[in-house]
Amino acid sequence: MIKFPVGIKDGGGVVKNTLLELNEDHVIPILDIVLKNTPLFEWKMIQIAKRFGVIRANSDKYLMKNILKLYRNTPLYEETLNELYHDKLEIEPVKEFIRDLKNGKINIIVNKNTEPSTFTRYLLEGSSFELLHPKRPDKEIIKYLKKRLLEKRVTVACLHCRNWKTTLSVNNFEDHPKCPQCGARYVGILRRRGDLEIVHKGHKGKIDEEEKKTLKEIKDSADLILPYGKKAIIVLAGIGIGPRTAKRILAKDRKNEEDLFKDILAAERVYARTKMFWQSNKQ
């Protein structure tokens, strides 16, 4: 989403021309310049500085920022960029996209509308920009949100026998999912590869601090699915919604299903405003 300053009459043309002028060799130099001024870069650099022992884990945030200024253009700085490129950003797909633009495999079409499309309005609702349309979500946005959540594929595993897992679209889960092998209804959501292995390791008691956090998140999701069933899976399928936020949403009394999706949408907006796209921790 691009917000143009007042006076730009043909924003679509500006974007199209800019994309056509891009070269795949420009990607890294542009990112090198832009990333250093983002919250993402600051967050990652603080993580690496803690790991290297440059700053203490409990240091004041203001002090951390001042220390980081001293380490500009140092190996610590370069390591931050390297890790961002490796862990958070997908460079090759961007280069491939630019190549496809150059050789005509992808065409750019500029559509001019008097008002945002349903999809665009949903993006705008989740942004921090001041908007000209009502903030109250209409039926079209709720309809789109519901479709997205029900079609999202989610992986669950049995935390009782630890021998079964499955991946389904949310809509295909039973109202109260249970393990077909042991019959237990204590199933939790796996969000990353290797999560089931952490469940097994956790049973043996041999996990590190980061794995303990992951295991707690899985168990917390199971604690919600047990009483709320499929409804909990729907809420947890929301962008940036972890067990703590889901618990708050599920605990509310509602007159109809639409109100549930309105609360999910509201939680996604909060996530978009406060955590942005880069933070991986779920609240």
Secondary structure by P-SEA (a helix, b strand, c coil): ccccccccccaaaaaaaaaaaccccaaaaaaaacccccaaaaaaaaaaaaaaccccccccaaaaaaaaaaacccaaaaaaaaaaaccccccaaaaaaaaaaaaccbbbbbbbbccccaaaaaaaaaccccccccccccaaaaaaaaaaaaabbbbbbbcccccccccccccccccbbbbccccccbbbbbcccaaaaaaaaaaaccccaaaaaaaaaaaaaaaaaaccaaaaaaaaacccccaaaaaaaaacccccaaaaaaaaaaaaaaaaacccccccccc
